[in-house]
Amino acid sequence: MKQRDIFTKTRKEAPSDEVSNSAKLLIRAGFINKEMAGVYDMLPLGLRVLKNIENIIRVEMNAVGGQEIQMTALQDPEPWKKSERWEDEHVDNWFKTNLKNGTELGLAFTHEEALTRLMTNHINSYKDLPVYAYQFQNKFRNELRAKSGIMRGREFLMKDLYSFSSDKDEHDEFYDKMKQAYMNIFEKVGIGERTYLTFASGGSFSKYSHEFQTICDSGEDKIFYSEEKDIAINDEVMNAEVMGDLAIERDSLKELKSVEVGNIFSLGAKYSEALDLIVDDKNGKRSPVFMGSYGIGVGRLMGVVAETFADEKGLVWPESIAPFRYHIVNLLSDSSTSDALYEDIKKTGADVLYDNRDLQAGAKLKESDLIGIPYQIIVGKSFTESAKVEFINRKTGDSENLTIKELMAKI
């Protein structure tokens, strides 16, 4: 893509009401646009990053047997009433609306009820199980606070997978696969070394659920980490019983600030019983399907990566999710060399952004740093003097001067 063709512009200042560094940088660099608190548009560069993260997640979900679907955001209250999650005294973050005929509807904040009801049309016997269905869909949550940019939104893209198993043993086997699948995802997007499987409250279905917490100085959560056992515990469930269960001494734990980037829950039979998802088991007995749910906020994950790797110059994207791999910055009045280089790199199949705008060199270089594409190719003074371009690793700052032939060999 040529930068002159992108309609978005960078900004020197972010909105004064933004608190998180990631939101400030993403807005300044033209990746997102703030509509209102907790509600953001994805602009061309931001959408490319979001889609790259989405594809990484999709590969891992398909690898464990997930089947992708797309459900509606508008929700019929009936299944939610059956599970007792419709009334505000039970769930206080619904967005609700009314049809013109007065019928009340909701905007989904999750999809356990809707998908369980759907599965009653397709699952009749243990022979139909297991089923693992997932989607990427905008969710709506009426959050009291929304001050962390895309890391805590009122409307946000979520990957939610739901497992339907014949019994607890079958469920537990898949649950463990999902732990690894999630760690694979976080490794691929660049935060694997900073992300810990964390024990959290299991609600009424199991003693514990699991979160995936990424260490982040601006995080809203607090975890306690055991380096010896590579176990983390959410502050909300930190007590003597948990430490006893995990055989951990309090003095061995390190307190860390973090952001939750994913969670997995055992749901048991709560929703299958409420929505009548009952099947014939192996012994011919009628039994409720055993369920689990597994969520990742895709936009939140993008925000956490932006927050984690940013430096004093701007964003620094890992190669796996960057909007482009290479950024050609032409600083010469004659653009013929840069034009030809752009076409040659495109032919390799590599993603490349070409700054072909008529701006001063300093402005172009500052914008390139702000946008944070992994590799910068500067066509400027060194090319005039020695027919070499400057090849810069945005993350490390390492730089080398290469001939066009050497550059293309590297690419």
N, C-alpha and C positions, 0 to 999 in steps of 0.2 A: 504494500500500500504506500502511496505517496502522501506525505504529511500535508501537502497543500490541499489534498482532497478531503481531509478530515474536517468536519464542520466545527468540532469542539476546539476550544482555546484553553490554554493554561492560564492560571491566575497567580498573581503575586501573593494574595492574601486569601485565606479560607474564611468562611462565615464566622463571625465572632462568637456565635453560640455553640460552636463545636468544641467538644472537650477532648476526644481521643485524637492522638496523633495520626492514626491511620485515616480517619475521616478527613482531617485537614489536608493530608497529602493527596488522598484519592480525589478530593474535590479540586484542589489546586492543579493537579496533573490532568484533569479532565476525564477521569475514569467514571465518576458518579456525579449525580446532581441531586441536591437535597430539595424535595418537595415540601416537607414539613418534618417535625421531629419524629424520627423512627421510620420515615418513608423516603426511599431513595430510588432514583432512576439509574439504570445501567446504561452508560454511554458506550460508543463503539469500542474503545480500548478496554473498558471495564467488562463489557459483555464477553469479549474474547477471553479474558482471564476466567470469568465465571464459567464459561463453556468448557475451558480446559480442565478446571476442577471437576465439573460435572462428568466429563468423559472419564477421568481417572476413577471416580466413584463408580460409574456405570460398569467399567471393566471388572472391578472387584465384586460388585453385586451379581453380575452375570456369572462370575467364576464360582460362586457358591450356590448357583442354581436359581438366582432371582429372576423373576419374570416382570418386565417393565409394563406398567399400565399408566393411565391418566384418569384421575377421578375429578369430580366436580368440586369447586370451592363452596358453592351454595349447598346448604345442608337442610334436609328435612328434620324437624325436631323429634319425630317419633322414635327412631332408634336411640337417640340421646336421652330421651325421657326414660326409656327402658333401662338404660345403664345408670340413670340418676346423675347425668352430667349436663343436663340442659339448664336447670334453674341456676340463677346467679349465686345463690347461697352455697352451691356445690362447686361451680366453676365461675370465677369472677372476671375472666379476661375474654369473654365472648364479644365479638362484634355481631350484633343482630339487626335485622331489617324486616320490613314488611312488604309483601306484594300489594298491588293496588286493590285486591279484593280483601285485604286485611290479614292474609295468611302470614304467620311469622316464620322467618328463615334465619339461619345463621351462616356466618362465613367461617369455614373450618379452621381450627387451630391445630388439629390432628385428625386422623382418619380411622381409628379403631372401630368405631360403631358402624360407619358407612361401609367399610370393607367387610366387616363380619356379616352384615346383612346381605351384601352382595354374594358372599361365599355360600350362603344357604341355598343358592340356586345351582351351585356347582360341586359342593362337597356333600356326599351322602354316606360314605363308608370310609373305613380306614384305608381301603385300597386307593382312595382318591388323595391320600396324604403321603408325604408332606407337601405343602404349597408355600412358596415364598414369593410374595408380590411386593413390588416397590414402585415408587414414582418420584418424579421431581415436580414439585408444585408449590405455588405461592400459598403460604399460610398467613393467617391474620390473628394477631393477639393484641388485645387492648391493654398493653403494658402501662403500668403507672408511671414508670420512668423509662425514657428512651434517649439516653445521652451519650451512648457509646458508638455512634455512627452505625455502620452496617453490622456491628457485633451484637447489637440488641435492637431489632427492628419491630415495628408494629405490623409491617407486611414484609415477608422475606421468603426466599426460595429455600425449600427443605427437601432433602432426600429422606423419605420415610419408607422403611420396609417392615412388613408384618409377616410373621411366620405362623403357620397353622400345622400343628403336629398331632400325631395320634396319641402320644403320651409324653410324660415328663422326660423319660430317657431320650426319646427322639428329639425333643426340644433341646435338652441340655447339650447334645452332640452338635446341633446347629449353632447354639448360643456360643459355644467355644470357637466354632469356625468364624463367627462374626467378630469375635474379639481380634482374631488375627487379621481378618479382612480390613477392619478399621485401622489397625496399626500399619498395614500395607498402604492404605490411603494416606495416612499422615506422613509416612516415610516418603512417599512419592511426591507429595506437595512441599516437602522440605522441612517439616517440623517434627519428624519422627524422634529425634534425639531429645526434644524438649517436651514430648507428650507422654503422659503416664496413664496407664489403666488405673482407675481410682474407684475405691469402694464407696458406695453411696447408699442412700435409703432405698429399700426394696418395696416400700409401700405395704400393701396388704397381701401381696402375692408371693413374695419371697423375702428372705431376710435381708438380702442386699441386691441392689442393681449395680451397674457399672457405668461410670462416666469416663470420658477421655479428656484429661485436663492438660492444657499447654501452658508451660511456665511463661508468664508475661508480667512485666512490672506494672502495667496498667490494668491488670485483671481485677475483676470484681469478686472472684472466689478465693478461698484459702484452702490449701491442702497440706497434709503432713506426709512427708515422704521418707520411706526407709530405704536407704541406699543398699544395705545388706541384702534385703529381701526383694528389692525392686517393686515395692508395693506403696501405693499412695492411698490416703484416706481423706475423704471430704470433711471439712471442718464441721459440717452439720451433723455428722454421725460419729464424731470423734468422742469415744468414751471408753471406759474400762472393759466393757463387754466386747467391743470390737477389737481392742488390742489383745484381749484374751483369745478371741477366735482366731486371730491372725498370728498369735504368739510373738508380739512385738512389744519392746520396751519403750515407754514414752520418751526417755532420754535419748534414744537413738534416732528420733524423728526430726526431720528438718522442715521448718515451716516455710511455705512458698506461696506467692501470689500467682493466680492462674486464671485461665479462661476455659470454660467448657466448650469443646469442639465436637462432641458427639456423646450419645448415651444409648445404652441397651437395657431393656427391661424384660423380665419374665412376667407375663400377664396372667398365667394360669387359665382358669375357666371363667373369669369374671364376665368377659364380653360374650363368649360363646354361650354361656348359660342365659345371659340377659337377652340375647338376640336369637336364641334357639338354634344354635349351630351344634346340633347333637348328631352323632353318627354311630353306626354299628361298628363296634370294635372287633378284634380278632376272635373273641369268644361269643360274638353275637349279642353282646350287651350294649345298650344305648349309653354313650358316654360323650361328655362335652369335649370339643377340640381344645387342645392345650396351645396357648398363643404366646407370642413374644412381639415386641416392637423395638425398632432400631432407627435412631434419627441422627442426621447430620445437617446442620444449617449451612448451606453452601455459601451464602453471602457472608455469614459469620466467619467461616473458615478463610475466605478471601481476606476479610478484615484482619484476622489474626496473623496471617502470613505477612500482610502489609505492615502491620504493627511490629512484628518480630524482626524483620530484616531491614527496615528503613534506617537510613543514616542521616547525617546532618545535611546532605545534599538532596535527599528525596527518597523515592521508592527504590527497592532493590528486589526484583522478582527472581525467584528460582527458575531455572530453565524450563522445568516441567509445566509451569502454568503461565509463563510470561506471555503478554499479548503478541510479541514478536521475539525472535531469537537474536536478530541483528538489527542495529540501527545505523544506517549510513547518514552521516552528517556532512553535507557539502559546504565547504567554507571558501571555495574558489568562485570567481566571477564567471569562469568558463565551467559549465556543469557537464561537459561531454564525458569526462572520465567517470564521474559519479553516475551519470545516466547509464553508461555501458556496464558499470559494475553492478548496478541495481538489476539490470536485465540478466546478467550472468548468474547472480545469486538466486534470482527467481527460478532460473532453469534447473537449479539443483534441488528444488522443492523446499528449500528452507524458507521460513517466514521472515520477511525483511520489511522494515519500515524505512522509508527514504525521505529525509528532510531536504526537500528541494525548494523550500521557501526563500524568499528574498528578505532575509533578516540579517542583522549583524552577527558576527561569529560568536561573541560572548553570550548573546541571548539564546542562540541555538544550542550551545554547549550546556548552559544552565538548564534548559528545558530537557535536554537529553538525560542529564543526571536526575532531574525530577521525575521523569517518566519511568526510568529504572529498567530499561531493556538490558538483558544480560551482557551483550557484547556491542560496543560502540566502534564504528569504523569511521575515522575522521579523515576526510580528504581535504587537506589544507596545505599549509606552508611546507611540510616535509615532502609532500608530493612534488611541489614546484622545484624544491632543491635537489631531491634524490630519487624521484619517481617512486616514493614509498608512501603508504597510508599508515596511519596510527591505529592499532588494534588494541582496544582497552577492555579489560574485564571489569565490568561495573561493580561487582561484589568486592573484589580484592584490590582494585585500582592498578593491577599489573598492566603494563603497557609495552608493546613492541612495535617496531617499524618494519613493515613487510612490503615487498613488491606485490603487485596485483597477482602474479603467478603464485607466490608463496601464500597469499591470503586465500586464494581459491583452493589451493591444496589443503589448507587448514579447514576450510568450510566443507 
